[in-house]
Amino acid sequence: MRWFWFLCLTIAAITDIKERMVSCIVLAACGISGMAYGAATGLACHVQGIAIGLILLLAGKITRGAIGAGDGWFFTASAWYLNAEEAWTLLLGGLAVSWCWSAGLILYSAWKGRNGGTMTLPFLACMWPAGMWILLQGEEIRWLSATILNCK
């Protein structure tokens, strides 16, 4: 299931870069299979991740779309595959990469003498390195979560 989630993240990140939107088919496939996986592993393990996704959706509404709805929906769908620590790793890893990418864009714009304030950033592409980390290091994170939260 983790590989399927990572495939969905990869497809969503590529479409986010190319089209600045996330496919509803990818979101639905990821969400529906994730709900089945989440039901098998227990809802308590996924509540924090779902809450983070819903907060991203709310932040998108408050910022009038500065945070895309696709990012929030993908994070909500991803939460069904991730425990609390993995959800925070995905969010904070994505924020760290987006901060570095944004800083680079601002510095490049200043160097070229352009206004970089209107540029946008595909956040799902920023979450991809953290997703790779979770995929490759997931066993240790799942063990910690199972120990602390009593999750499978």
MDAnalysis code that builds the backbone (N, CA, C; Angstrom):
import MDAnalysis as mda
import numpy as np

u = mda.Universe.empty(456, n_residues=152, atom_resindex=np.repeat(np.arange(152), 3), trajectory=True)
u.add_TopologyAttr("name", ["N", "CA", "C"] * 152)
u.add_TopologyAttr("resid", np.arange(1, 153))
u.add_TopologyAttr("resname", ["MET", "ARG", "TRP", "PHE", "TRP", "PHE", "LEU", "CYS", "LEU", "THR", "ILE", "ALA", "ALA", "ILE", "THR", "ASP", "ILE", "LYS", "GLU", "ARG", "MET", "VAL", "SER", "CYS", "ILE", "VAL", "LEU", "ALA", "ALA", "CYS", "GLY", "ILE", "SER", "GLY", "MET", "ALA", "TYR", "GLY", "ALA", "ALA", "THR", "GLY", "LEU", "ALA", "CYS", "HIS", "VAL", "GLN", "GLY", "ILE", "ALA", "ILE", "GLY", "LEU", "ILE", "LEU", "LEU", "LEU", "ALA", "GLY", "LYS", "ILE", "THR", "ARG", "GLY", "ALA", "ILE", "GLY", "ALA", "GLY", "ASP", "GLY", "TRP", "PHE", "PHE", "THR", "ALA", "SER", "ALA", "TRP", "TYR", "LEU", "ASN", "ALA", "GLU", "GLU", "ALA", "TRP", "THR", "LEU", "LEU", "LEU", "GLY", "GLY", "LEU", "ALA", "VAL", "SER", "TRP", "CYS", "TRP", "SER", "ALA", "GLY", "LEU", "ILE", "LEU", "TYR", "SER", "ALA", "TRP", "LYS", "GLY", "ARG", "ASN", "GLY", "GLY", "THR", "MET", "THR", "LEU", "PRO", "PHE", "LEU", "ALA", "CYS", "MET", "TRP", "PRO", "ALA", "GLY", "MET", "TRP", "ILE", "LEU", "LEU", "GLN", "GLY", "GLU", "GLU", "ILE", "ARG", "TRP", "LEU", "SER", "ALA", "THR", "ILE", "LEU", "ASN", "CYS", "LYS"])
u.atoms.positions = np.array([
    [0.831, -1.210, 0.000],
    [0.000, 0.000, 0.000],
    [0.865, 1.260, 0.000],
    [2.019, 1.201, 0.693],
    [2.905, 2.365, 0.733],
    [3.404, 2.730, -0.656],
    [3.705, 1.711, -1.453],
    [4.190, 1.987, -2.806],
    [3.085, 2.610, -3.650],
    [1.849, 2.180, -3.457],
    [0.732, 2.785, -4.186],
    [0.571, 4.245, -3.775],
    [0.660, 4.525, -2.476],
    [0.580, 5.906, -2.001],
    [1.690, 6.751, -2.614],
    [2.904, 6.209, -2.643],
    [4.025, 6.965, -3.194],
    [3.853, 7.170, -4.697],
    [3.292, 6.207, -5.399],
    [2.984, 6.376, -6.822],
    [1.975, 7.503, -7.013],
    [0.935, 7.538, -6.175],
    [-0.049, 8.629, -6.240],
    [0.612, 9.975, -5.972],
    [1.501, 10.037, -4.977],
    [2.212, 11.273, -4.668],
    [3.059, 11.708, -5.858],
    [3.738, 10.769, -6.491],
    [4.585, 11.091, -7.634],
    [3.760, 11.616, -8.799],
    [2.669, 10.955, -9.121],
    [1.802, 11.404, -10.220],
    [1.216, 12.774, -9.900],
    [0.760, 12.958, -8.661],
    [0.181, 14.236, -8.253],
    [1.228, 15.352, -8.286],
    [2.454, 15.061, -7.871],
    [3.516, 16.067, -7.888],
    [3.854, 16.476, -9.319],
    [3.921, 15.506, -10.211],
    [4.232, 15.819, -11.614],
    [3.125, 16.662, -12.237],
    [1.861, 16.284, -11.995],
    [0.768, 17.090, -12.556],
    [0.694, 18.456, -11.894],
    [1.052, 18.551, -10.625],
    [1.072, 19.845, -9.942],
    [2.129, 20.758, -10.568],
    [3.270, 20.195, -10.927],
    [4.317, 20.984, -11.585],
    [3.867, 21.411, -12.977],
    [3.333, 20.474, -13.752],
    [2.980, 20.743, -15.149],
    [1.723, 21.601, -15.296],
    [0.688, 21.266, -14.548],
    [-0.628, 21.872, -14.757],
    [-1.093, 22.777, -13.628],
    [-0.347, 22.806, -12.528],
    [-0.714, 23.586, -11.335],
    [-2.049, 23.162, -10.759],
    [-2.361, 21.879, -10.908],
    [-3.566, 21.310, -10.318],
    [-3.350, 19.815, -10.131],
    [-4.177, 19.206, -9.306],
    [-4.076, 17.776, -9.026],
    [-5.307, 17.101, -9.610],
    [-5.090, 15.970, -10.262],
    [-6.164, 15.232, -10.892],
    [-7.134, 14.681, -9.847],
    [-8.410, 14.840, -10.101],
    [-9.435, 14.282, -9.207],
    [-9.389, 12.758, -9.220],
    [-8.992, 12.169, -10.341],
    [-8.895, 10.710, -10.430],
    [-7.797, 10.202, -9.496],
    [-6.656, 10.893, -9.474],
    [-5.566, 10.507, -8.579],
    [-6.006, 10.669, -7.128],
    [-6.659, 11.797, -6.820],
    [-7.140, 12.033, -5.459],
    [-8.138, 10.957, -5.034],
    [-9.062, 10.615, -5.922],
    [-10.076, 9.609, -5.593],
    [-9.446, 8.235, -5.409],
    [-8.549, 7.847, -6.317],
    [-7.902, 6.533, -6.206],
    [-7.090, 6.439, -4.919],
    [-6.346, 7.484, -4.627],
    [-5.536, 7.496, -3.407],
    [-6.425, 7.478, -2.166],
    [-7.472, 8.290, -2.173],
    [-8.358, 8.381, -1.017],
    [-9.163, 7.122, -0.756],
    [-9.718, 6.533, -1.799],
    [-10.564, 5.345, -1.617],
    [-9.734, 4.153, -1.147],
    [-8.593, 3.914, -1.803],
    [-7.768, 2.785, -1.350],
    [-7.166, 3.083, 0.022],
    [-6.888, 4.350, 0.299],
    [-6.368, 4.737, 1.609],
    [-7.370, 4.516, 2.717],
    [-8.651, 4.794, 2.438],
    [-9.678, 4.556, 3.447],
    [-9.774, 3.078, 3.797],
    [-9.647, 2.215, 2.791],
    [-9.664, 0.777, 3.052],
    [-8.460, 0.381, 3.909],
    [-7.303, 0.922, 3.579],
    [-6.098, 0.643, 4.370],
    [-6.233, 1.215, 5.781],
    [-6.761, 2.431, 5.887],
    [-6.961, 3.055, 7.190],
    [-7.940, 2.304, 8.055],
    [-8.985, 1.747, 7.444],
    [-9.960, 0.956, 8.206],
    [-9.298, -0.303, 8.758],
    [-8.375, -0.861, 8.002],
    [-7.698, -2.075, 8.453],
    [-6.690, -1.793, 9.560],
    [-6.087, -0.595, 9.573],
    [-5.054, -0.284, 10.563],
    [-5.590, 0.482, 11.763],
    [-6.814, 0.938, 11.704],
    [-7.409, 1.644, 12.837],
    [-7.427, 3.145, 12.641],
    [-8.563, 3.748, 12.868],
    [-8.758, 5.178, 12.641],
    [-7.889, 6.048, 13.537],
    [-7.656, 5.625, 14.765],
    [-6.913, 6.459, 15.728],
    [-5.522, 6.814, 15.231],
    [-4.935, 5.951, 14.433],
    [-3.585, 6.204, 13.916],
    [-3.570, 7.305, 12.861],
    [-4.719, 7.644, 12.302],
    [-4.760, 8.538, 11.151],
    [-5.440, 9.879, 11.421],
    [-5.982, 10.053, 12.605],
    [-6.767, 11.251, 12.913],
    [-5.941, 12.536, 12.780],
    [-4.716, 12.545, 13.294],
    [-3.903, 13.759, 13.217],
    [-3.608, 14.138, 11.775],
    [-3.297, 13.165, 10.950],
    [-3.018, 13.453, 9.540],
    [-4.234, 14.000, 8.818],
    [-5.394, 13.419, 9.106],
    [-6.628, 13.915, 8.505],
    [-6.884, 15.347, 8.963],
    [-6.643, 15.629, 10.232],
    [-6.824, 16.988, 10.757],
    [-5.878, 17.972, 10.059],
    [-4.637, 17.566, 9.820],
    [-3.689, 18.436, 9.122],
    [-4.199, 18.737, 7.714],
    [-4.699, 17.719, 7.020],
    [-5.250, 17.936, 5.684],
    [-6.425, 18.896, 5.699],
    [-7.305, 18.735, 6.674],
    [-8.461, 19.634, 6.779],
    [-8.027, 21.058, 7.117],
    [-6.975, 21.193, 7.922],
    [-6.434, 22.524, 8.229],
    [-5.857, 23.159, 6.965],
    [-5.190, 22.370, 6.132],
    [-4.683, 22.896, 4.860],
    [-5.832, 23.355, 3.963],
    [-6.932, 22.593, 3.949],
    [-8.093, 23.008, 3.162],
    [-8.684, 24.316, 3.692],
    [-8.761, 24.436, 5.011],
    [-9.265, 25.669, 5.623],
    [-8.332, 26.842, 5.324],
    [-7.025, 26.602, 5.416],
    [-6.051, 27.649, 5.114],
    [-6.160, 28.088, 3.655],
    [-6.465, 27.145, 2.771],
    [-6.675, 27.493, 1.368],
    [-7.875, 28.406, 1.189],
    [-8.938, 28.147, 1.928],
    [-10.125, 29.018, 1.871],
    [-9.811, 30.408, 2.425],
    [-9.115, 30.443, 3.561],
    [-8.784, 31.725, 4.189],
    [-7.871, 32.559, 3.293],
    [-6.913, 31.905, 2.628],
    [-5.960, 32.626, 1.775],
    [-6.468, 32.802, 0.341],
    [-7.727, 32.468, 0.118],
    [-8.356, 32.587, -1.193],
    [-7.580, 31.858, -2.284],
    [-7.156, 30.646, -1.977],
    [-6.520, 29.795, -2.973],
    [-5.008, 29.874, -3.027],
    [-4.371, 30.651, -2.150],
    [-2.908, 30.695, -2.141],
    [-2.350, 29.310, -1.813],
    [-3.044, 28.594, -0.950],
    [-2.751, 27.180, -0.707],
    [-3.816, 26.423, -1.481],
    [-3.384, 25.641, -2.447],
    [-4.334, 24.972, -3.323],
    [-5.159, 23.923, -2.621],
    [-6.380, 23.768, -3.060],
    [-7.268, 22.756, -2.488],
    [-6.736, 21.358, -2.775],
    [-6.085, 21.169, -3.909],
    [-5.525, 19.863, -4.246],
    [-4.489, 19.407, -3.236],
    [-3.712, 20.370, -2.710],
    [-2.722, 20.034, -1.687],
    [-3.408, 19.514, -0.426],
    [-4.439, 20.211, -0.006],
    [-5.177, 19.798, 1.191],
    [-5.872, 18.462, 1.000],
    [-6.502, 18.273, -0.170],
    [-7.192, 17.007, -0.417],
    [-6.206, 15.856, -0.529],
    [-5.046, 16.095, -1.162],
    [-4.069, 15.017, -1.257],
    [-3.527, 14.669, 0.124],
    [-3.290, 15.687, 0.940],
    [-2.799, 15.404, 2.283],
    [-3.833, 14.635, 3.089],
    [-5.089, 14.991, 2.945],
    [-6.155, 14.274, 3.647],
    [-6.213, 12.818, 3.188],
    [-6.087, 12.588, 1.875],
    [-6.076, 11.221, 1.355],
    [-4.833, 10.475, 1.844],
    [-3.697, 11.150, 1.899],
    [-2.446, 10.527, 2.344],
    [-2.511, 10.125, 3.804],
    [-3.271, 10.852, 4.581],
    [-3.338, 10.574, 6.020],
    [-3.850, 9.167, 6.301],
    [-4.628, 8.599, 5.397],
    [-5.125, 7.243, 5.591],
    [-4.001, 6.212, 5.521],
    [-2.899, 6.566, 4.893],
    [-1.751, 5.657, 4.771],
    [-0.707, 5.894, 5.866],
    [-0.749, 7.063, 6.501],
    [0.323, 7.498, 7.391],
    [-0.138, 7.540, 8.839],
    [0.789, 7.292, 9.753],
    [0.485, 7.513, 11.159],
    [0.798, 8.976, 11.487],
    [0.621, 9.369, 12.720],
    [0.778, 10.776, 13.109],
    [2.190, 11.293, 12.831],
    [3.201, 10.532, 13.187],
    [4.582, 10.984, 12.979],
    [4.901, 11.139, 11.499],
    [4.412, 10.214, 10.684],
    [4.652, 10.288, 9.251],
    [3.920, 11.477, 8.632],
    [2.712, 11.756, 9.116],
    [1.965, 12.910, 8.600],
    [2.710, 14.208, 8.906],
    [3.217, 14.327, 10.120],
    [3.994, 15.525, 10.473],
    [5.297, 15.587, 9.685],
    [5.926, 14.438, 9.465],
    [7.150, 14.398, 8.662],
    [6.860, 14.875, 7.238],
    [5.751, 14.421, 6.670],
    [5.375, 14.836, 5.317],
    [5.119, 16.330, 5.257],
    [4.370, 16.857, 6.212],
    [4.063, 18.289, 6.207],
    [5.313, 19.134, 6.433],
    [6.060, 18.832, 7.474],
    [7.238, 19.642, 7.789],
    [8.330, 19.491, 6.736],
    [8.478, 18.292, 6.190],
    [9.435, 18.101, 5.097],
    [9.044, 18.898, 3.872],
    [7.763, 18.895, 3.542],
    [7.271, 19.696, 2.411],
    [7.462, 21.179, 2.643],
    [7.202, 21.630, 3.871],
    [7.405, 23.049, 4.188],
    [8.875, 23.436, 4.102],
    [9.768, 22.562, 4.559],
    [11.208, 22.858, 4.495],
    [11.682, 22.970, 3.049],
    [11.267, 22.023, 2.216],
    [11.663, 22.073, 0.804],
    [11.055, 23.302, 0.128],
    [9.788, 23.601, 0.416],
    [9.165, 24.771, -0.218],
    [9.810, 26.066, 0.255],
    [10.249, 26.120, 1.507],
    [10.951, 27.311, 1.993],
    [12.259, 27.510, 1.227],
    [13.020, 26.436, 1.069],
    [14.294, 26.530, 0.334],
    [14.058, 26.898, -1.128],
    [13.063, 26.279, -1.750],
    [12.736, 26.551, -3.141],
    [12.282, 28.007, -3.289],
    [11.436, 28.466, -2.384],
    [10.960, 29.860, -2.426],
    [12.101, 30.844, -2.230],
    [12.966, 30.558, -1.268],
    [14.107, 31.440, -1.037],
    [14.989, 31.508, -2.275],
    [15.199, 30.373, -2.924],
    [15.977, 30.356, -4.156],
    [15.321, 31.171, -5.255],
    [14.003, 31.044, -5.397],
    [13.288, 31.827, -6.411],
    [13.370, 33.327, -6.130],
    [13.242, 33.696, -4.876],
    [13.318, 35.118, -4.507],
    [14.711, 35.667, -4.785],
    [15.739, 34.911, -4.396],
    [17.116, 35.357, -4.650],
    [17.401, 35.448, -6.146],
    [16.928, 34.465, -6.909],
    [17.123, 34.489, -8.358],
    [16.404, 35.687, -8.981],
    [15.175, 35.941, -8.539],
    [14.415, 37.092, -9.053],
    [15.118, 38.399, -8.726],
    [15.632, 38.514, -7.506],
    [16.351, 39.734, -7.121],
    [17.618, 39.898, -7.952],
    [18.304, 38.812, -8.224],
    [19.526, 38.852, -9.019],
    [19.233, 39.289, -10.456],
    [18.093, 38.833, -10.997],
    [17.689, 39.195, -12.357],
    [16.957, 40.534, -12.407],
    [16.671, 41.129, -11.248],
    [15.965, 42.408, -11.197],
    [14.483, 42.299, -11.490],
    [13.896, 41.166, -11.181],
    [12.464, 40.936, -11.424],
    [11.712, 40.907, -10.099],
    [10.396, 41.057, -10.209],
    [9.536, 40.936, -9.035],
    [9.148, 39.468, -8.890],
    [9.631, 38.814, -7.857],
    [9.335, 37.399, -7.637],
    [8.113, 37.167, -6.781],
    [7.403, 38.217, -6.412],
    [6.272, 38.084, -5.499],
    [5.056, 37.408, -6.087],
    [4.991, 37.278, -7.401],
    [3.808, 36.684, -8.026],
    [4.014, 35.225, -8.418],
    [5.180, 34.663, -8.145],
    [5.448, 33.273, -8.514],
    [4.702, 32.314, -7.595],
    [4.348, 31.173, -8.149],
    [3.689, 30.135, -7.358],
    [4.598, 28.916, -7.276],
    [4.275, 28.053, -6.350],
    [5.109, 26.898, -6.073],
    [4.231, 25.657, -5.967],
    [4.569, 24.561, -6.671],
    [3.781, 23.324, -6.546],
    [4.136, 22.591, -5.253],
    [3.281, 22.690, -4.252],
    [3.592, 22.148, -2.926],
    [3.711, 20.628, -2.928],
    [2.947, 19.932, -3.755],
    [3.057, 18.470, -3.766],
    [4.431, 18.032, -4.241],
    [5.032, 18.795, -5.129],
    [6.399, 18.484, -5.546],
    [7.360, 18.673, -4.378],
    [7.062, 19.616, -3.509],
    [7.900, 19.844, -2.319],
    [7.742, 18.716, -1.307],
    [6.597, 18.063, -1.304],
    [6.377, 16.959, -0.372],
    [7.017, 15.656, -0.851],
    [7.418, 15.593, -2.123],
    [7.953, 14.363, -2.688],
    [9.197, 13.858, -1.954],
    [10.207, 14.712, -1.641],
    [11.366, 14.188, -0.903],
    [10.993, 13.622, 0.471],
    [10.076, 14.282, 1.171],
    [9.631, 13.757, 2.465],
    [8.872, 12.447, 2.276],
    [8.108, 12.347, 1.196],
    [7.414, 11.096, 0.887],
    [8.391, 9.968, 0.623],
    [9.484, 10.278, -0.082],
    [10.526, 9.275, -0.325],
    [11.153, 8.836, 0.998],
    [11.395, 9.793, 1.876],
    [11.958, 9.485, 3.196],
    [11.023, 8.556, 3.973],
    [9.736, 8.890, 3.966],
    [8.755, 8.069, 4.680],
    [8.708, 6.664, 4.085],
    [8.740, 6.569, 2.780],
    [8.690, 5.268, 2.123],
    [9.896, 4.417, 2.498],
    [11.083, 5.031, 2.502],
    [12.303, 4.270, 2.763],
    [12.568, 4.044, 4.244],
    [12.131, 4.952, 5.093],
    [12.394, 4.855, 6.530],
    [11.144, 4.525, 7.333],
    [10.099, 4.112, 6.666],
    [8.812, 3.933, 7.317],
    [8.780, 2.914, 8.438],
    [9.586, 1.882, 8.360],
    [9.532, 0.838, 9.383],
    [9.854, 1.386, 10.771],
    [10.884, 2.216, 10.879],
    [11.242, 2.785, 12.182],
    [10.153, 3.720, 12.689],
    [9.578, 4.508, 11.799],
    [8.526, 5.443, 12.193],
    [7.280, 4.673, 12.627],
    [6.918, 3.617, 11.877],
    [5.744, 2.814, 12.246],
    [5.947, 2.116, 13.586],
    [7.173, 1.638, 13.859],
    [7.440, 0.998, 15.135],
    [7.256, 1.996, 16.277],
    [7.765, 3.216, 16.111],
    [7.625, 4.237, 17.139],
    [6.147, 4.557, 17.377],
    [5.394, 4.718, 16.301],
    [3.971, 5.023, 16.428],
    [3.230, 3.864, 17.092],
    [3.551, 2.636, 16.709],
    [2.880, 1.485, 17.308],
    [3.187, 1.408, 18.790],
    [4.376, 1.785, 19.175],
    [4.758, 1.750, 20.578],
    [4.014, 2.830, 21.370],
    [3.959, 4.041, 20.816],
    [3.367, 5.173, 21.534],
    [1.837, 5.141, 21.479],
    [1.277, 4.944, 20.268],
    [-0.163, 5.054, 20.091],
    [-0.895, 3.716, 20.134],
    [-0.147, 2.614, 20.229],
    [-0.744, 1.293, 20.220],
    [-1.463, 1.007, 18.903],
    [-0.870, 1.454, 17.787],
    [-1.436, 1.239, 16.453],
    [-0.731, 0.078, 15.775],
    [-1.385, -0.483, 14.770],
    [-0.785, -1.594, 14.008],
    [0.278, -1.054, 13.086],
])
